[in-house]
């Protein structure tokens, strides 16, 4: 199925992914509801895999950038040894639960699904339930973390592989838009502005008057507490009707003094930029952007590559349980990959011992709440990460290993962000 889709390279080739091969699948999924049936069904005749008999179930919003893991993650730093990962996770769970959101946290659930500390101990990575919660959490950058014993200024940033989302025309609502009305719901995009440090005594009208000095706004949302009082948190999001106003407004508003406070203004969704005109279905382009397009600071046409190679479909969790078998796998990987250049480090994540039976891995299939963890979640199990001393060596390995066989499995390869590798974010 993977080969027939056209997304992955065939054995012996290292060509980049072609996301346009999936466009028919997704278009059909959207046009016919959430389910797509292949050529042997009734609704998938326009797919791009005619005659294969493949049956796929693709939700209409499954490939949207805001549903990706990087869109729901934040890195929180600035703390010292007196604050633990659990403290930061609990703080953001309490914070998000106290705010009035369009999609609030349900009773008995947590805003943060999971957390872990980076390998250098400088950041705690939080994975939120939704991208909206992550964007709201990002707005608290440079705000004070305060509990009974500790107070520090939080440094909050997006993951290095976060892609700036944009509104996909195929997934937009068909309802008419009133451009004379200021919307309260602002979708994540490159034009969404975050404003922090707003004096709590300013009301909606007064804040919008300040923004209107730079031009008409199409969206405005003030972050408030839940409850009858709905007190302001001093944070707001806005979007201007004329998107060319966005950088001018950010520069003019940032540092502006209002009363005894200074505004902190920045883009709410700054990440890797992807050219939305390349494909009608932009989320597919976003999926493949890390492997096939360019970073925003690179020259046009220079492919995105890093010194880190990620290999998928190469090992299974069961093969990583036994120490001897694990050592042999790592030795095989090192011997093969060293042909392409010097290697700095190889990481093959192993399953947590608590999830391992007497002779093989026990796989839990029963859903449970994140806070009911009985064993440590090990990220990246089943994947292999190799860091070379240069991106050129990594590229040679990428071209040679894509589509190769390992234990009768076809290996899939991609470049992996170097910063994520160094911080242990898998």
Secondary structure, 3 states (H helix, E strand, C coil): CHHHHCCCCCCCCCCCCCHHHHHHHHHHHHHCCCCECCCCCCCCCCCCCCCCCCCECCCCCCCCHHHCCHHHEEEEECCCCCCCHHHHHHHHHHHHHCECCCCCCCCCCCCEEEEEECCCCCEEEEEECCHHHHHHHHCCCCCEEECCCCEEECEEECCCCCECCCCCHHHCCCCCCCCCCCECCCCCCCCCEEEECCCCCCCHHHHHHHHHCCCCEEEEEEEEECCCCCCEEEEEEEEECCCCHHHHHHHHHCCCEECCEECEEEECCCCECCCCCCCCCHHHHHHHHHHHCCCCCCCCCCCCCCCEEEEECCCCHHHHCCHHHHHHHHHHHHHHHHHHCCEEEEECCCCCHHHECCCCECCCCCCCCHHHCCCCCCCCCCCEEEEECCHHHHHHHHHHHCCCEECCEECEEEEECHHHHHHCCC
